[in-house]
Amino acid sequence: MKRGILSVFLTLSVISFAFSQTGNWFVGGSTGYSRSTQNVTGASKIALNRWDISPEIGVNILPSVQLAGALNFSHMNNDQVGFKGEAFAKRNALAPVVYCRKFWPVADHFSVFTGVFLNWLAGKSEDFAGLEYRDRGLGAQLKVGAAYAIGPRFTLIGEYGAFGYTSTWSTELISDTRVSNNDFGLGVNTLGPVFDIGIYYTFIVKDDHKIIPPKEGGKWEDDGKTIPDK
């Protein structure tokens, strides 16, 4: 697990360092919550609850391209009545993420984007029989979304996981039995929320690198100073 986190952020640091003299640096994060239910024969309803939070840091390697890393913390639990199944009763997981986003301005301070996300998961879960599992996984995802600059340094982002691949495997700690699962297609949840909302703060601003570029011909204001487009 430590090697996975270290390799992700070493990769991000090496790549972003090459652009640190010209790009904006930003911090922020996103959060997501989901709840799904299903009916089971001989039981009432099964409800799966999940929340995620992802602190992030990144750099604009080009005026309209971001490279960033995040740590996704997630918790899932099943609320089941009258049923003892194989589904996990709860799971806690940590997933380091590296991603790249490309923006296209639509209007002043409003842009749409696509992003490619790569992640790794490590966690622990427990089923309703009390058995504990060691969880691992990896995934890749294509996301689409929109961003709105609410100020020269603050930006709101909403994104949806449009297409993805995920591979997960869980090992029961006593018997060492391993169960694997692979998903590929539209709307695949790749170890994070399918839809999330985030806010970002740009703490290093370069004149020719804005976190969300304005529409052609537009101007940015930064602490009362007009920054001309390059």
C-alpha positions in Angstrom: 0.0 0.0 0.0 2.8 2.4 0.9 4.7 1.6 -2.3 1.5 2.3 -4.3 0.9 5.7 -2.8 4.6 6.6 -3.0 4.9 5.6 -6.7 1.8 7.6 -7.6 3.0 10.8 -6.0 6.6 10.4 -7.2 5.3 10.2 -10.7 3.1 13.2 -10.3 6.0 15.2 -8.7 8.5 14.4 -11.4 6.1 15.3 -14.2 4.7 18.5 -12.6 8.2 19.7 -11.5 9.1 20.0 -15.2 6.3 22.5 -15.6 6.5 24.2 -12.2 8.1 27.3 -13.7 5.2 28.0 -16.0 2.0 26.5 -14.5 -0.6 27.4 -11.9 -0.7 25.2 -8.8 -4.0 24.5 -7.1 -5.4 22.6 -4.2 -8.9 21.4 -3.5 -11.0 18.3 -3.4 -14.2 16.7 -4.2 -16.9 14.7 -2.4 -19.6 12.3 -3.4 -22.4 10.3 -1.8 -24.5 7.5 -3.3 -27.3 5.2 -2.1 -28.8 2.3 -4.0 -31.5 -0.2 -3.0 -32.7 -3.6 -4.1 -35.3 -6.2 -3.1 -34.2 -9.7 -2.1 -36.5 -12.8 -2.0 -37.4 -13.6 1.6 -36.2 -10.3 2.9 -37.1 -6.7 2.9 -34.9 -4.1 1.3 -31.1 -4.0 0.9 -29.6 -0.5 0.9 -26.0 0.2 0.0 -24.7 3.6 1.2 -21.4 5.1 0.1 -19.5 8.3 0.7 -16.2 9.5 -0.7 -13.9 12.4 -0.1 -10.8 13.2 -2.2 -8.2 16.0 -1.3 -6.2 17.0 -4.4 -3.2 19.0 -5.5 -2.2 19.7 -9.1 -0.6 22.0 -11.7 -1.7 23.4 -15.0 0.9 22.0 -17.4 -0.7 24.1 -20.2 -3.3 26.9 -19.9 -6.1 24.4 -20.6 -4.6 21.1 -19.3 -4.3 20.0 -15.6 -2.2 17.2 -14.1 -3.0 16.3 -10.5 -3.0 13.7 -7.8 -5.6 12.8 -5.2 -6.3 10.5 -2.3 -9.8 9.1 -2.3 -11.1 7.9 1.1 -14.3 5.9 0.9 -16.7 4.1 3.2 -19.5 1.7 2.2 -22.0 -0.2 4.3 -25.0 -2.4 3.6 -28.3 -2.0 5.6 -30.0 -5.4 5.3 -33.1 -6.7 7.1 -33.9 -10.4 7.3 -31.1 -11.5 5.0 -27.6 -12.9 5.6 -25.8 -12.8 2.3 -22.3 -12.8 0.8 -22.4 -9.0 0.2 -20.0 -7.0 2.4 -21.6 -5.4 5.5 -19.0 -2.6 5.4 -15.8 -1.5 3.7 -13.2 1.2 4.2 -10.7 1.9 1.4 -8.0 4.3 0.3 -7.3 4.9 -3.4 -4.5 7.1 -4.7 -5.4 8.7 -8.0 -3.6 10.4 -10.9 -5.6 12.3 -13.5 -5.3 14.7 -16.4 -8.1 17.1 -17.5 -8.5 19.0 -20.8 -10.7 22.1 -20.8 -12.6 23.9 -23.6 -14.0 27.4 -22.8 -17.7 27.8 -23.6 -18.5 31.2 -22.0 -16.7 33.7 -19.7 -15.4 31.7 -16.8 -17.4 28.6 -17.8 -15.7 25.5 -19.4 -16.4 21.9 -20.2 -13.8 19.2 -19.9 -12.8 15.6 -20.3 -10.4 13.8 -18.0 -8.5 10.5 -17.8 -8.2 9.0 -14.3 -6.0 6.1 -13.1 -6.3 4.7 -9.6 -5.3 1.9 -7.2 -7.3 0.7 -4.2 -6.4 -0.8 -0.9 -8.9 -1.5 1.8 -10.5 -3.8 4.3 -14.1 -5.2 4.5 -16.3 -7.4 6.6 -19.3 -9.4 5.7 -22.4 -10.2 7.7 -20.9 -13.4 9.0 -18.0 -11.4 10.6 -15.4 -12.6 8.1 -12.8 -10.0 7.2 -11.3 -9.5 3.8 -8.3 -7.7 2.3 -9.4 -5.7 -0.7 -7.3 -4.5 -3.7 -8.2 -3.0 -7.0 -7.2 -0.9 -9.9 -9.1 1.1 -12.5 -9.1 3.6 -15.3 -11.9 6.0 -16.1 -12.9 8.7 -18.7 -14.9 11.5 -17.1 -16.7 14.5 -18.5 -17.8 17.6 -16.7 -18.1 21.3 -16.4 -16.2 24.0 -14.5 -17.2 27.5 -13.4 -14.7 30.0 -12.1 -16.5 31.8 -9.2 -13.4 34.1 -8.8 -9.9 34.6 -10.1 -8.7 31.8 -7.8 -11.7 29.7 -6.9 -13.4 27.2 -9.3 -16.3 24.8 -8.9 -16.2 21.5 -10.8 -18.8 18.8 -11.4 -17.9 15.6 -13.2 -19.4 12.3 -14.2 -17.7 9.0 -14.8 -18.8 8.3 -18.4 -16.7 5.2 -19.2 -14.4 3.0 -17.3 -12.7 -0.3 -16.4 -12.2 -1.7 -12.9 -10.6 -4.8 -11.5 -11.0 -5.7 -7.8 -10.1 -8.8 -5.8 -10.8 -9.6 -2.2 -9.0 -12.2 -0.1 -10.6 -13.7 3.0 -8.0 -13.4 5.8 -8.6 -16.8 7.5 -9.0 -19.2 4.5 -7.0 -17.1 2.0 -9.9 -17.6 -0.5 -9.8 -15.0 -3.2 -12.7 -13.5 -5.2 -12.2 -11.3 -8.3 -14.4 -9.0 -10.2 -14.0 -7.1 -13.5 -16.2 -4.4 -15.0 -15.9 -2.5 -18.2 -18.4 -0.2 -19.9 -20.5 3.0 -19.5 -20.9 4.4 -16.1 -18.6 1.9 -14.4 -17.6 3.0 -10.9 -13.8 2.8 -10.8 -13.1 2.8 -7.1 -14.6 6.2 -6.6 -18.0 8.0 -7.0 -19.6 8.0 -10.4 -20.6 11.7 -9.9 -18.8 14.2 -7.7 -18.6 17.9 -7.0 -15.4 19.7 -6.2 -13.9 23.1 -5.4 -10.4 24.3 -6.2 -8.2 27.1 -5.0 -5.3 28.3 -7.2 -2.5 29.3 -4.8 0.3 30.0 -7.4 -0.9 32.1 -10.4 1.1 32.5 -13.6 -0.1 35.2 -16.0 -0.3 32.8 -19.0 -1.8 29.8 -17.1 -5.3 30.2 -15.6 -7.0 27.3 -14.0 -10.1 27.9 -16.2 -9.2 29.9 -19.3 -11.7 32.7 -20.2 -13.5 32.7 -23.5 -11.5 34.1 -26.4 -11.1 37.9 -25.9 -12.1 37.7 -22.2 -10.1 39.1 -19.3 -9.2 37.8 -15.9 -9.1 39.9 -12.7 -6.6 38.9 -10.0 -6.5 40.9 -6.8 -7.7 44.0 -8.7 -5.2 43.7 -11.5 -6.3 42.9 -15.0 -4.3 40.0 -16.5 -4.2 40.2 -20.3 -4.7 37.1 -22.4 -1.5 35.8 -24.0 
